[in-house]
Amino acid sequence: MWNEFKQFAMKGNVIDLAVGVIIGGAFGKIVTSLVNDVIMPLISLLIGGVGFDFTKLQVGTLKYGLFLQSVLDFFIIAFCIFLFVKFITRFKKKEEVVKEVVKVDRSEELLAEIRDILKEDKDFFRKNETS
């Protein structure tokens, strides 16, 4: 069982996934700080000092303000990530499209030549009939 676990844990996909989760967590902290410390204060300044802190809204013990704040934060974070990904993809090299070379069978090639010759002859005779 230990050997099976080692094989599973050392597969490339599992390690890539682990690295992605760790980097994603760190990136999440950066984006959260960007939203809370940069974007939200700028929005507050633009609308005249009115903040977007919904966390204090509640009815009895139902803290719906926390939910509204989380939804707002999600949309701002999602938009920031969208802009970041769009910015990064501009710098990626565009992959060249590889053209597939289709090998035509020799008999098909000959048939295509015969078709073209017959079409030329047909066009030639049509022109001569009208003159």
C-alpha positions as CSV (number, residue, x, y, z in Angstrom):
1,M,0.0,0.0,0.0
2,W,2.9,2.4,0.8
3,N,4.3,1.9,-2.7
4,E,1.0,2.6,-4.3
5,F,0.7,5.8,-2.3
6,K,4.2,6.9,-3.3
7,Q,3.4,6.2,-7.0
8,F,0.2,8.3,-6.6
9,A,1.8,11.1,-4.8
10,M,4.7,11.4,-7.2
11,K,2.6,11.5,-10.4
12,G,3.2,14.8,-12.2
13,N,-0.5,15.8,-12.1
14,V,-0.7,15.5,-8.3
15,I,2.4,17.6,-7.8
16,D,1.3,20.2,-10.4
17,L,-2.1,20.4,-8.6
18,A,-0.4,20.9,-5.2
19,V,1.8,23.6,-6.6
20,G,-1.3,25.2,-8.2
21,V,-3.2,25.2,-4.9
22,I,-0.3,26.7,-3.0
23,I,0.3,29.4,-5.5
24,G,-3.4,30.0,-5.8
25,G,-3.7,30.6,-2.1
26,A,-0.8,33.1,-2.1
27,F,-2.3,34.8,-5.2
28,G,-5.7,34.9,-3.4
29,K,-4.1,36.9,-0.6
30,I,-2.6,39.3,-3.1
31,V,-5.9,39.9,-4.9
32,T,-7.8,40.2,-1.6
33,S,-5.3,42.9,-0.4
34,L,-5.6,44.6,-3.8
35,V,-9.4,44.7,-3.4
36,N,-9.5,45.7,0.3
37,D,-6.5,48.1,0.4
38,V,-6.5,49.7,-3.1
39,I,-9.7,49.3,-5.1
40,M,-12.3,49.7,-2.3
41,P,-10.6,52.9,-1.0
42,L,-10.5,54.3,-4.6
43,I,-14.1,53.5,-5.1
44,S,-14.9,55.1,-1.8
45,L,-13.1,58.3,-2.9
46,L,-14.8,58.4,-6.3
47,I,-18.3,58.2,-4.8
48,G,-17.6,60.9,-2.2
49,G,-16.3,59.0,0.8
50,V,-19.2,56.6,1.1
51,G,-17.8,53.2,1.9
52,F,-19.1,49.7,0.9
53,D,-18.9,48.1,4.3
54,F,-22.0,46.1,4.5
55,T,-20.7,43.9,7.3
56,K,-22.6,45.7,10.1
57,L,-26.0,45.1,8.4
58,Q,-28.1,42.5,10.3
59,V,-31.6,41.7,11.4
60,G,-31.4,40.1,14.9
61,T,-28.8,37.4,14.6
62,L,-29.1,37.2,10.8
63,K,-26.0,38.9,9.5
64,Y,-26.9,39.4,5.8
65,G,-24.5,42.2,5.5
66,L,-21.5,39.8,5.7
67,F,-23.1,37.9,2.8
68,L,-23.6,41.0,0.8
69,Q,-20.0,42.1,1.5
70,S,-18.7,38.6,0.4
71,V,-20.7,38.8,-2.8
72,L,-19.4,42.3,-3.6
73,D,-15.8,41.2,-2.8
74,F,-16.3,38.1,-5.0
75,F,-17.3,40.2,-8.0
76,I,-14.5,42.6,-7.6
77,I,-11.9,39.9,-7.1
78,A,-13.3,37.9,-10.1
79,F,-13.0,41.1,-12.3
80,C,-9.5,41.7,-11.1
81,I,-8.4,38.2,-11.9
82,F,-10.1,38.5,-15.3
83,L,-8.1,41.7,-16.0
84,F,-4.9,40.0,-14.7
85,V,-5.3,36.9,-16.9
86,K,-6.2,39.1,-19.9
87,F,-3.0,41.1,-19.3
88,I,-0.8,38.1,-18.9
89,T,-2.1,36.4,-22.1
90,R,-1.0,39.4,-24.1
91,F,2.6,38.5,-23.3
92,K,2.3,34.8,-24.1
93,K,3.6,33.8,-27.4
94,K,0.8,32.8,-29.7
95,E,1.1,29.2,-30.7
96,E,1.7,28.6,-34.3
97,V,-1.0,26.7,-36.1
98,V,0.5,23.5,-37.4
99,K,-0.8,22.7,-40.9
100,E,-1.5,19.1,-41.5
101,V,-0.1,17.8,-44.7
102,V,-2.7,15.5,-46.2
103,K,-1.2,12.8,-48.3
104,V,-3.4,12.0,-51.3
105,D,-3.5,8.6,-52.7
106,R,-1.9,8.3,-56.2
107,S,-5.1,7.0,-57.8
108,E,-7.1,10.0,-56.4
109,E,-4.4,12.3,-57.7
110,L,-4.7,10.8,-61.2
111,L,-8.5,11.0,-61.1
112,A,-8.3,14.6,-60.1
113,E,-6.0,15.3,-63.1
114,I,-8.3,13.5,-65.5
115,R,-11.3,15.5,-64.1
116,D,-9.4,18.8,-64.7
117,I,-8.4,17.8,-68.2
118,L,-12.0,16.8,-69.1
119,K,-13.3,20.1,-67.6
120,E,-10.8,22.1,-69.7
121,D,-11.8,20.2,-72.9
122,K,-15.5,20.8,-72.1
123,D,-14.9,24.5,-71.6
124,F,-12.9,24.6,-74.9
125,F,-15.7,23.0,-76.9
126,R,-18.3,25.3,-75.4
127,K,-16.3,28.4,-76.4
128,N,-15.9,27.1,-80.0
129,E,-19.6,26.2,-80.4
130,T,-20.7,29.7,-79.7
131,S,-18.3,31.3,-82.2
